[in-house]
Amino acid sequence: MNENLKYEQAVAELESIVKKMENDELDIDSLAEQLKRAKQLIQLCKDKLTKADEEIQKILEKE
């Protein structure tokens, strides 16, 4: 997975996957693959949010 993917890009890709799932655009093989990708994207987003929160807390503590 591309760790340099921006948060907004990851969210957009997740939204695309959800839309395909809602519209029954995925066969069973594609569905499994897309679910794995979605799991990776969710983890990436969580990691980015956690890191941003930690950085904000450090900045606030210094002031």
C-alpha positions in Angstrom: 0.0 0.0 0.0 1.2 3.5 -0.8 2.0 5.0 2.6 2.4 8.4 0.9 -1.3 8.4 0.1 -2.9 11.6 1.5 -5.8 11.2 3.9 -8.2 12.8 1.5 -7.2 10.4 -1.3 -7.7 7.4 1.0 -11.1 8.6 2.0 -12.1 9.2 -1.6 -10.9 5.7 -2.5 -12.9 4.3 0.4 -16.0 6.2 -0.8 -15.5 4.7 -4.3 -15.3 1.2 -2.9 -18.5 1.7 -0.8 -20.3 3.1 -3.9 -19.4 0.1 -6.0 -20.5 -2.2 -3.2 -23.8 -0.4 -2.8 -24.4 -0.6 -6.6 -23.6 -4.3 -6.7 -20.8 -3.5 -9.2 -18.3 -6.1 -7.7 -18.2 -9.8 -8.3 -17.3 -12.0 -5.4 -13.5 -12.0 -6.3 -13.4 -8.3 -6.7 -15.5 -7.8 -3.5 -12.9 -9.7 -1.4 -10.1 -7.7 -3.0 -11.9 -4.4 -2.4 -12.7 -5.3 1.2 -9.0 -6.0 1.9 -8.1 -2.7 0.3 -10.8 -0.9 2.3 -9.3 -2.4 5.5 -5.9 -1.1 4.6 -7.3 2.4 3.8 -9.2 2.5 7.1 -6.0 1.6 9.0 -4.0 4.3 7.1 -6.7 6.9 7.9 -6.7 5.9 11.6 -2.9 6.1 11.7 -2.8 9.6 10.1 -5.5 10.9 12.4 -3.7 9.5 15.5 -0.4 11.1 14.3 -2.1 14.4 13.7 -3.8 14.3 17.1 -0.4 13.6 18.8 1.2 16.5 16.9 -1.6 18.8 17.9 -1.3 17.8 21.5 2.5 18.5 21.5 1.9 21.9 20.1 -0.8 22.7 22.6 1.4 21.5 25.5 4.2 23.9 24.4 2.0 26.9 24.6 
